Amino acid sequence: MQPVGGRQVLLVRDNRGEQLTARRKAALRINLRELVMQVVSGRVTNAVGRPNPYRIGNDGVPRILPGPGGIVVSHRIGDSCVGLAGDHVEPGAAIRNDERGFVGAADGPNLSLMTSACVGNVARIAGGPCRGAKGLVTGKHGGVNHVLVDFDRRSLFNLNIGDPIQIYAYGLGLRLPDSPDIAVTNCAPGLLRRWRPTWRSGALEVRVTHIMPAAIIGSGLGQYNVCRSDFDIELFDPRVRRRFGLHALRFGDLVCVRDGDSRFGFSWRSGRVTIGVVAHSDSTVSGHGPGIVALLTGSALRIRPIIDSRANLAALYARRPLSPPLSRVPLAGRDLRRATFQREPDEYQML
């Protein structure tokens, strides 16, 4: 039994990911005929730099590390996102649209890209040596305002900074007619079809790899929208990492945040549940960590998380084999873990 919002909720572990329950389950209905597919585009962006190259970690140590942006060849969805020598690393290719809009804000095209792209959308390289190659939208990163796309390793090696990428945006406005109290955001219909959430006894059973408390949400808490941003979870407390298995988080993991409300922004609210996907890596900086993009949010009585170690985008879309779960310590937590403290001398005895 797992406490959720003050109530005991039974969590069923099923690593097969095929049969969540044996009886009384119903298929998920969505408003498919109402949805509009719209092509939006961006270009592969360079890595983002700051005037000061150092990042001051939660342990007080300044470090120079790879950050967001660019093309990450070494890590993709399915790989560990904890303990890397990096900070807010975005797997695969990061894209944005820097064209100037004619109507509204000057950065309107990129805001449209951030709003319209949904996790699970098809992406296609529209120019350069990899023209025609297809990928998968895996997340969004607020602040730097990047959309993240996974491509096969060969395409990532040959992709150029500045290459145009078109996204077949599909999923904005998606809702569940049988349960209007469950909000769906940033989620493509195809993801739901492969994920296969199912109704049973009045609750939506959803496969996730981890369940965690909203108390560890850091950066992003208080954001007023969920369609252009993500929220970070902090991993600096070793007891919390061990208790919830967060040392084994991977890019693309589908996870549950208890007491997290993501209907209109990221906030803490007892009795609510948010289901999201891990978009970027952990961080050394206080208040930051792996980024979660919200997909579903609703009452804890209406959403029932089911533990499944293969609930990851890489497995659902058969993109690549999953990396084995590893016990990783965040970079900023290693020195503190090994530190030894000596008793301070008594200054009166020194006189």
PEBEL-V441750 format. One record per helix or strand of 2 or more residues. SS is the DSSP state (~ for helix, > for strand). FROM is the first residue (numbers start at 1). TO is the last residue. If there is no record, write none. Layout:
BEGIN
ss=SS from=FROM to=TO
ss=SS from=FROM to=TO
END
This chain:
BEGIN
ss=> from=2 to=4
ss=> from=7 to=9
ss=> from=25 to=26
ss=~ from=32 to=34
ss=> from=38 to=44
ss=> from=55 to=56
ss=> from=62 to=63
ss=> from=71 to=72
ss=> from=92 to=96
ss=~ from=108 to=116
ss=> from=122 to=125
ss=> from=134 to=141
ss=> from=146 to=150
ss=~ from=153 to=158
ss=> from=164 to=169
ss=> from=183 to=184
ss=~ from=189 to=195
ss=> from=198 to=200
ss=> from=203 to=208
ss=> from=210 to=213
ss=~ from=214 to=216
ss=> from=231 to=233
ss=~ from=238 to=244
ss=~ from=246 to=248
ss=> from=253 to=261
ss=> from=267 to=280
ss=> from=291 to=299
ss=> from=303 to=307
ss=~ from=313 to=316
ss=~ from=331 to=338
END
